[in-house]
Amino acid sequence: MMKISYITFLSIFLWSWTMQLSAQTKTDVVIIGGGASGTMAAIQAARSGVHVIVIEETSWLGGMLTSAGVSAIDGNHRLPSGLWGEFRQHLYDYYGGPEAVETGWVSNTLFEPSVGNRILQKMVKAQKNIQVLFEASWDNARKINGEWFVDVKAKAGKKSTIQGKVLIDATELGDVMASLNVPYYLGMDSKSLTNESFALEEANDIVQDLTYVITLKDFGKGADKTIKKPKNYSKEEFAGCCDVSDPATFNKDNNDCFKMLTYGRLPNNKFMINWPKKGNDIYLNIVERTPTERSKLLEEAKQMTLRFVYYIQAELGFKNLGIAYDEYPTDDGFPMIPYHRESRRLQAKSLFSLPHVMTPFDTPEAYYRTGVVVGDYTIDHHHYKYGNAPEIDFVKIRVPSYNVPMGSLIPKDYEGLIVAEKSIGVSNIVNGATRLQPVVLGIGQASGVIAALAVKNGIPPSQVSIREAQSTLLDHTAYIMPYIDVPPADPHFKILQKIGATGVVKGFGVPYKWANQTWFYPEREISAFELLVGLRSYFPLLDDNWSASGETLTVKGYQEIVKSIEREITTADLKTILSNGGYNEEIHTDTKLNRRWVSVLLDAHLQLFEKDVDFKGNII
């Protein structure tokens, strides 16, 4: 009996141990990568009512925002879209308002990486539908009978398998889509691919420089925190690093070492060391290397940064600035991951290239109608350390603010997958703008919306209605059009965003320094002819109609235009619509209408936004 009991016990133990090693957990959405986009995708999907599991290799959330130490937000200061605006408000609340985080001149929002991580952790923990597997590695993502299975290994060695309906690749370098053999681009594109006049005649595999950021702290006057001189140190390597001239803003100041350091000054006397000109940028094309090869090469990036830190201390005289060893949970004081500016780029339903940014209303594809993310940062590429990168004067590429098409997140010919982070379907040149933190946060939020709608409707992400995704984003105060003068507090925010996305009433783009703009001008009068031309995309009957003048549109003029498309409206009905929208003045047939009130009318009367569009922006 004792022998049988022992065998039975041993069998049960081995069965239990085996089950633990191969435990399987079901969820709705699996997100690989808890970086900037992965975290926001998880929050948004959970708020949309589905269950999410995030697989994250570090013990932090936020990726480049936190785990890579790039805690100075580039762009979208006046476009606080959705979760980006919410995260920023948390920073304001923590530090004491907007002025408290305007500590460095590179950004309007700077913060300590550890604080950013704590805020993101709190935001995630507030959602009961999110489970994060920290310090976990993934392997063998595969799709079986329409379901995803991803093998996961925890730091302690425990193995499990996650099963889900939708998979989001939110890795830093697009490793998931590569493992699935989903086609992608890497490096600088050719003109034949992108139709960009600034692109090269022939493509290559050159990516932007990466940086292993480090955070320094001011330990006070008289302190000497100089590190041991690194191997292979040469002060000539960093000579000229105090050049802070800026061709984008025409600033000519080129020898101000203190200003160079205050570029990334953070709250509480800390400094983000992420300096491109003769600083700690380094060219390492590790995208297609193995994890082991990457780790080995990234030691070169750390050594580059240590040499720069020593130069700052020993040559520039800032001995009081020392490594903040308590900022990250690492032994060497470095963040957990490097700052990757570029990764693989998906071959997507929509290839978002420079013409779509520069002249969005004049391209064959009306991608602006399909926008799910907005950005205003200029085209910014780092090729300081490559040495002989082909000549492209990125500073001369002047663009307005823009919106990213939903099709850039969806593989061209692969179902069930959403691609986020910096790996979306954009050209190499446009990646110089879409790689910035607020845009990537927005990519994450859009990914979460698409994933949740796919799960709820029982369809693949590629079949999610673009208009439904956009409407959901608007419900969460996320922008789909980059209007600088239509904040979420505007009583007609959703309506103006929707009508802008139809293209009937268009915005006006302005290239402006490092914060480009697009204006809707809600209070500006609109001409009858402008409305007539705008409506032609929706009503071909107007193609041969030339009855509208260039004079300001009136109530009577609106009635005449819509009458010709058999959408008659009485003055009384028109008055009711405007009154419901908040118009408090008397209305007569000769009352002039501005862009705001025309939008209110179009939304309620013609319901243009209800007509869905395809990935090219064609009206369905």
C-alpha positions, 0 to 999 in steps of 0.5 A, a space after each residue: 500500500 505504501 509503495 502504491 501511495 508513493 507512486 500515486 503521489 509521484 505521478 500527481 506531483 509530476 503531472 502538476 509540475 508538467 502542467 505548471 511548466 505548460 500552463 495555458 491562459 486564455 485572454 482576448 488580446 495578447 500584447 508583446 511588449 509593454 513599451 509606450 505603445 503596448 502599455 497604451 494599447 492595453 489600457 485602451 483595450 481594457 477600457 473598451 471591455 476586453 481582457 488583455 495580457 501584456 508580455 514585458 521583458 523588463 520590470 517597468 512599463 513605458 519603453 522609450 518613455 521610461 525603460 530607455 530613459 527618453 523622458 523628454 516628450 517630443 511634440 504634440 504639446 498642443 495636441 494632447 490626444 487621448 491617453 497621451 494627454 491623460 498621462 501628461 496630466 498625471 505628470 502635471 498633478 505629480 510635479 505641480 503643473 505645466 511649469 514644473 515639467 518645463 525644465 529643459 529646452 528640448 521639450 515642454 514636458 520632462 520627467 524622471 523615468 522612474 516617476 513615469 513608470 510609476 504613473 503608467 503602472 498605476 494607470 494599468 493597475 486601475 484596469 481589472 482586465 489587464 494582466 502584465 507578465 513582467 520580466 518575461 520572454 516570449 517565443 513561438 507566436 503562432 496562429 492555429 484555427 484563428 487563435 493566437 498561441 504565444 509561449 512565455 518564459 518567466 524569469 524564474 524559468 516557469 513556462 506557459 502559453 497564452 491564447 488570445 484572439 488578437 495579437 499586437 506586436 508592440 516590440 521595440 524592433 518589430 520582432 514578432 512580425 519578423 518571426 511570423 515572416 510578415 513582410 517588412 522594410 528596413 533602412 532607407 527607401 527608394 523613390 520607386 517605392 514611396 514616390 518621395 522626391 527626397 528619397 534615394 534612387 536606390 534603397 539601403 539598410 541604413 537605420 538611424 543612430 540609436 542611443 543608450 541614454 543615461 540619467 545624471 544628477 547634480 550632487 551640488 557644488 563641490 561634489 566630485 562624481 567623476 567616473 573612472 576613465 573609460 577604455 579607449 577614451 579620447 576627448 577628440 571624439 566629443 570635441 564640438 559637442 557644445 554646438 547647440 545651433 538649430 537650423 530648424 529655428 535658425 538658432 546660431 548659438 554653437 558654443 554653449 556647454 551648459 545649454 547643451 546639458 540643459 537640453 534634457 534637464 529633468 525635475 529634481 536636478 537630473 539630466 537626460 544625456 541623449 545628445 546627438 551632436 558629437 554626443 552619445 548617439 551611435 550607429 549600430 544596426 542591430 535590428 536583424 541580429 539575434 538577442 545575444 548579438 544585440 546584447 554584445 553590440 549594445 555594450 559598445 553603446 554603453 561605453 560610448 555614453 560612459 566616455 561622453 559622461 567622462 568628457 562632461 565631467 573631466 573636460 567640461 568641468 561638470 564634476 558635480 554631475 554624477 550617474 543617478 544610480 537609483 533611477 533604474 533597477 540596474 546595477 550599472 545605472 543605465 536604463 534597461 533598454 536603449 533608445 531605438 529610433 528606427 525598427 522594421 517597418 510593416 508592409 501595411 494596407 497603407 504605406 504612409 509616405 511624405 506626400 501624404 504628410 506634405 499635401 494630404 488632400 492632393 494624393 491619390 490616396 485620401 489617407 487623411 480620412 482614415 486617421 487614427 493618430 496625430 503628430 506635429 513633430 518635424 521630420 527628424 533623423 539622426 545619422 551623426 555617427 554613421 559617417 557616410 550615410 547618403 545625403 538627405 537634408 532632412 531639415 529642408 523637409 518642411 511638413 505640417 502636422 498630420 494624422 496616421 492612417 489606420 491601414 498603417 497598423 494592419 499588415 497588407 496580407 496577414 490576418 489577426 495581427 496589429 503592428 504598433 510602436 515604431 514598426 508601422 507602415 511608414 516610409 523611412 523618411 516619415 518614420 523620422 516624425 512618427 517615431 516620437 513618443 506622443 505619436 507612439 502612445 497614440 499608435 498604442 491607443 489606436 491599436 487597443 481600439 482596433 483590437 477590442 472592436 475585432 474581439 467584440 465583433 468576432 472579426 479580424 482587425 483588417 475588417 474593423 470599420 475605420 469609422 467605428 474605430 475613429 468614433 471610439 477614439 473620439 469618445 476617448 478624447 483622442 484626435 483623428 485630425 491634427 487641429 491645433 485650434 479644436 481642443 477636446 474642451 471645444 463643445 463641437 470637438 467630435 463634430 469638427 473632427 468628424 467633418 474634417 475627416 470627411 474632407 468636405 471642410 478641410 484644414 490648413 497645414 503650416 510647417 512651423 519650427 519643431 511643432 508643426 500645425 494644422 488649423 481648422 479655423 472654426 469661426 472663419 466664414 466659408 464660401 458657397 463654392 468651397 462647400 460645393 467642391 467639398 461635397 462633390 466627393 460624396 455627391 457626384 451629382 454636384 460635379 457639373 454644378 457651378 451655381 455656387 459663388 465665392 461669396 460667404 455661404 448663407 442659410 439660403 446658399 446652403 439650402 440651394 446646394 443641398 436641394 440639388 442633391 435632393 436633401 432639402 431642408 427648411 429654414 425651421 429644421 435648419 434652425 432647430 439643428 443649429 439651436 440644438 448645437 448651441 447657436 443662439 442668434 436669430 436665423 434668416 435666409 441671409 444669415 452667414 455661416 462659418 465653418 463651425 456651424 456648417 460642420 454642425 449642419 453637415 453632421 446632423 443633416 447629411 451624416 457624412 461621417 456615417 459613410 465608411 471608408 476603405 484603407 485608401 480613404 475611398 468612400 464605401 
